[in-house]
Amino acid sequence: MRAAALADNAIEGAPPFTTHELSRARKLNAFLALLPRYHVDRRWNAKLVQTMIGAVQSLVPDAPIRRGEAMNRVAVANGRRVGLRVIHPDGFCRGLYVHFHGGAWVMGNARLDDGITRPIAQHCQTLVAAVDFHNAVDDRLDITLRDCKASVEWLVEHLGEFQVKRIVLGGESSGAHLAAEVLLHLHEHGKAEAVAGFVSMCGGFDLTGSESLRRSTSESLVINGPSALRNLQRLTPSLSAREAEGPLFADLSGLPPALLIAGALDPIVDDSLLMWQRWQQQSGNAECVVFPNAPHGFNRLPTKLAAKANGLLQEWMSRILA
């Protein structure tokens, strides 16, 4: 089934979009079209961005930590030590959301995603553990995956300490790929009983390069499409055969419910659509919503569509944990 047909089916479950919301999104997209696209395959780019992030964060006080709303922990498992940024909600906890940040596998950190994870903690009444995994600027995506698997194994073993019983795994963009691989790892080793659901925002699941990515051009919004494909080609040689293809090609049977949210203008929109199709075929419990006029990472943009997408994810997670 082609992506266009999949999109028509997936969008049936979407919230209604008003003319005003779509018009505002188009206006912002016109502005984004004037900006240079980010080349995710250039490692000097990632190193520069990561240096700037570190410099800013070293100068700006970590307010959530100071107020006691968040704390830093270290997960130790399978010989790996992985940082966790743990965010507490006000009042009781329904469960634990384990979040993997985006950044094309090569940049970003847990604190940078506070704008996403803190609202989830409060609106969903859930504890959030954001993972500070190895950024693969050295092209060692295998180390990144080991960090992610080790951190969640540790969390599963320490659920009693956090006084929760249920977990949701998820992330954005490359982070959604990492969350999916962790879920598959837990499932394969009989450790996924506590996992209640999986959420993805603009996730990448086909590491061979989906059709929409291969069709994309340098004019795609936010990120340069061909550079994203070259980035995959740099990262995958460090992985085993199945992992080098991506979770789209794994056995998805027996998995918990999933929500996948994508943007229609995203070069990797096919990743979400095809992952939804396969998850639905094999486990029968996946939902997918494609937002029109939405580029990659649109949930971080100042639009009503972004607010609606983030709200949809929070409502779904609250329902799953309830």
SULTA-V892433 format. One record per residue. N is the residue number from 1. RES is the residue in one letter. PSI is psi as a letter, one per 30 degrees, with the letter a starting at -180 (999 if undefined). NEAR is the number of other C-alpha atoms within 12 Angstrom. D_CENTER is the distance of its C-alpha to the mean C-alpha in whole Angstrom. Layout:
((N	RES	PSI	NEAR	D_CENTER) (N	RES	PSI	NEAR	D_CENTER))
This chain:
((1	M	k	13	25) (2	R	l	17	24) (3	A	e	27	21) (4	A	e	18	23) (5	A	e	15	24) (6	L	e	26	21) (7	A	e	32	20) (8	D	e	20	23) (9	N	e	21	22) (10	A	e	34	19) (11	I	f	27	20) (12	E	e	17	23) (13	G	g	20	21) (14	A	l	26	19) (15	P	l	22	21) (16	P	k	20	24) (17	F	k	25	23) (18	T	l	15	26) (19	T	e	14	28) (20	H	e	14	28) (21	E	e	24	24) (22	L	e	22	24) (23	S	e	19	27) (24	R	e	23	25) (25	A	e	32	22) (26	R	e	24	24) (27	K	e	18	26) (28	L	e	26	23) (29	N	e	28	22) (30	A	e	19	26) (31	F	e	15	25) (32	L	e	24	22) (33	A	f	21	24) (34	L	f	14	26) (35	L	l	17	24) (36	P	k	15	24) (37	R	k	24	20) (38	Y	k	29	18) (39	H	j	29	19) (40	V	f	35	16) (41	D	f	32	19) (42	R	j	27	21) (43	R	f	27	21) (44	W	e	17	23) (45	N	e	20	21) (46	A	e	27	18) (47	K	e	22	21) (48	L	e	17	22) (49	V	e	24	19) (50	Q	e	24	18) (51	T	e	17	22) (52	M	e	17	22) (53	I	e	21	19) (54	G	e	19	21) (55	A	e	13	24) (56	V	e	15	23) (57	Q	f	18	22) (58	S	f	12	25) (59	L	f	11	27) (60	V	k	15	25) (61	P	k	13	26) (62	D	i	20	23) (63	A	e	16	24) (64	P	e	22	22) (65	I	e	19	23) (66	R	e	12	27) (67	R	f	12	27) (68	G	g	15	26) (69	E	f	24	23) (70	A	l	28	20) (71	M	l	24	21) (72	N	k	25	21) (73	R	l	24	21) (74	V	k	25	21) (75	A	k	31	20) (76	V	j	23	23) (77	A	k	22	22) (78	N	h	16	24) (79	G	g	15	25) (80	R	k	23	22) (81	R	j	26	21) (82	V	k	35	18) (83	G	k	30	18) (84	L	k	35	16) (85	R	j	37	16) (86	V	k	36	17) (87	I	k	41	17) (88	H	k	37	20) (89	P	l	28	21) (90	D	k	20	24) (91	G	a	14	26) (92	F	l	18	25) (93	C	k	29	22) (94	R	f	32	21) (95	G	a	39	18) (96	L	k	47	16) (97	Y	k	54	12) (98	V	j	51	10) (99	H	k	51	7) (100	F	k	56	6) (101	H	l	46	6) (102	G	a	38	6) (103	G	g	43	9) (104	A	g	47	10) (105	W	f	46	11) (106	V	f	40	14) (107	M	l	38	13) (108	G	l	36	12) (109	N	l	32	13) (110	A	e	41	12) (111	R	e	37	15) (112	L	f	30	13) (113	D	g	31	11) (114	D	e	32	14) (115	G	f	20	14) (116	I	e	36	11) (117	T	e	41	11) (118	R	e	33	15) (119	P	e	26	15) (120	I	e	40	13) (121	A	e	36	16) (122	Q	e	29	19) (123	H	e	29	18) (124	C	f	35	17) (125	Q	h	31	20) (126	T	k	40	17) (127	L	k	43	17) (128	V	k	47	14) (129	A	j	48	13) (130	A	k	50	11) (131	V	k	49	11) (132	D	i	40	13) (133	F	l	42	13) (134	H	k	35	15) (135	N	k	37	15) (136	A	h	34	16) (137	V	f	31	18) (138	D	g	25	21) (139	D	g	29	19) (140	R	i	26	19) (141	L	f	36	16) (142	D	e	28	18) (143	I	e	29	18) (144	T	e	40	14) (145	L	e	42	14) (146	R	e	32	17) (147	D	e	36	16) (148	C	e	50	13) (149	K	e	41	15) (150	A	e	35	18) (151	S	e	41	16) (152	V	e	51	15) (153	E	e	34	19) (154	W	e	32	20) (155	L	e	45	18) (156	V	e	36	19) (157	E	f	24	23) (158	H	g	22	23) (159	L	e	24	22) (160	G	e	15	26) (161	E	e	12	26) (162	F	f	27	23) (163	Q	h	20	25) (164	V	l	27	22) (165	K	f	27	22) (166	R	k	34	19) (167	I	k	45	15) (168	V	k	51	12) (169	L	k	51	9) (170	G	l	50	6) (171	G	a	47	2) (172	E	k	44	2) (173	S	c	45	5) (174	S	f	46	6) (175	G	e	45	4) (176	A	e	45	3) (177	H	e	47	7) (178	L	e	52	8) (179	A	e	48	7) (180	A	e	53	9) (181	E	e	46	12) (182	V	e	42	12) (183	L	e	46	13) (184	L	e	35	15) (185	H	e	28	17) (186	L	e	31	18) (187	H	e	24	19) (188	E	f	19	21) (189	H	g	13	23) (190	G	h	16	23) (191	K	g	22	21) (192	A	g	30	19) (193	E	e	21	21) (194	A	f	31	20) (195	V	j	41	16) (196	A	f	34	17) (197	G	l	38	13) (198	F	k	49	10) (199	V	k	50	8) (200	S	k	53	5) (201	M	j	53	5) (202	C	h	48	7) (203	G	l	52	6) (204	G	j	51	8) (205	F	f	44	10) (206	D	j	41	14) (207	L	f	41	15) (208	T	f	31	18) (209	G	j	31	17) (210	S	l	34	17) (211	E	e	25	20) (212	S	e	31	19) (213	L	e	35	17) (214	R	f	27	21) (215	R	f	22	23) (216	S	l	25	21) (217	T	a	23	23) (218	S	f	24	23) (219	E	f	26	23) (220	S	k	35	20) (221	L	k	34	19) (222	V	d	33	17) (223	I	k	36	16) (224	N	j	33	19) (225	G	e	35	18) (226	P	e	30	21) (227	S	e	29	19) (228	A	e	43	16) (229	L	e	34	18) (230	R	e	24	20) (231	N	e	35	17) (232	L	e	39	16) (233	Q	f	24	20) (234	R	e	28	20) (235	L	e	36	17) (236	T	f	31	18) (237	P	f	21	22) (238	S	f	23	21) (239	L	l	24	20) (240	S	l	16	22) (241	A	e	16	22) (242	R	e	21	20) (243	E	f	32	17) (244	A	f	29	18) (245	E	e	27	18) (246	G	l	37	14) (247	P	f	35	13) (248	L	f	35	15) (249	F	g	27	18) (250	A	l	28	18) (251	D	j	25	20) (252	L	g	31	18) (253	S	k	22	21) (254	G	g	27	21) (255	L	l	35	17) (256	P	l	34	17) (257	P	k	34	16) (258	A	k	40	13) (259	L	k	46	11) (260	L	k	50	10) (261	I	k	56	10) (262	A	l	48	11) (263	G	k	41	13) (264	A	f	35	17) (265	L	g	34	17) (266	D	k	44	14) (267	P	f	42	15) (268	I	g	49	13) (269	V	e	50	13) (270	D	e	44	15) (271	D	e	49	12) (272	S	e	52	11) (273	L	e	48	15) (274	L	e	37	16) (275	M	e	45	14) (276	W	e	42	15) (277	Q	e	32	18) (278	R	e	30	18) (279	W	e	34	17) (280	Q	e	27	19) (281	Q	e	18	22) (282	Q	e	21	22) (283	S	f	20	20) (284	G	g	18	21) (285	N	h	26	19) (286	A	k	34	16) (287	E	k	39	16) (288	C	k	46	14) (289	V	k	41	15) (290	V	k	49	15) (291	F	k	46	16) (292	P	l	36	19) (293	N	g	32	20) (294	A	k	44	16) (295	P	a	41	15) (296	H	k	46	12) (297	G	g	43	10) (298	F	f	40	12) (299	N	f	34	11) (300	R	f	28	12) (301	L	l	25	16) (302	P	i	20	19) (303	T	l	27	19) (304	K	e	29	20) (305	L	e	39	18) (306	A	e	35	15) (307	A	e	23	16) (308	K	e	29	17) (309	A	e	39	13) (310	N	e	39	12) (311	G	e	23	15) (312	L	e	33	15) (313	L	e	41	12) (314	Q	e	33	14) (315	E	e	23	17) (316	W	e	31	15) (317	M	e	39	14) (318	S	e	30	18) (319	R	e	21	19) (320	I	e	30	18) (321	L	f	30	19) (322	A	999	20	22))
